[in-house]
């Protein structure tokens, strides 16, 4: 297995974890939050603002945004899942873009 394939496998594992059924929160919420952080369509508040902010500029996330998600999600563990889903969505969107650019480059090996 090449390093490239290994990285694709790991990205797939992250995608599966976000959409899997082993979390405290609903898989649909985690998937929607990940997509929103990657520039996707809005989701219900208070998740929307937090996911958007994580995707655009995570350093601007406020304590109030996290507290609102914690309140809506019902627990610290559920809020953590929402935050991690947004982080994974934002990170994978950037990774997907980088892979696409590398693959489109004519002078770079695939």
C-alpha positions, 0 to 999 in steps of 0.5 A: 500500500502506498502512502497516498492510499494509506492517507486516503484510507485514514481520511475514509476512517475519519469520514466513517467515524463522523457518520457512524452510529457509535456517538452520543449525538445523532449521526445526521447532526454530526454529518451536517455539522462536518459538511457545514464546516467544509462550506456546506449548507447551514444547519440548525442553530446553535450548531450552524454558527460554531461549525461555520466559524470552525471551518472559516477561522477556528481561532475566533470560536467563542466560549459563548458559542461552545456553551450554546452548543453544550446546552443544546447538545445536552452534555459535554460529550455530545458537545465534544462530538459536535466540535470534533465533527466540525473540525474533521469536516473542515480538515478533510475539506482542506485535505481533499482540496490539496489532494485534488491540486496535487493530482491535477499538477502535471509535474507531480506523481499521483 
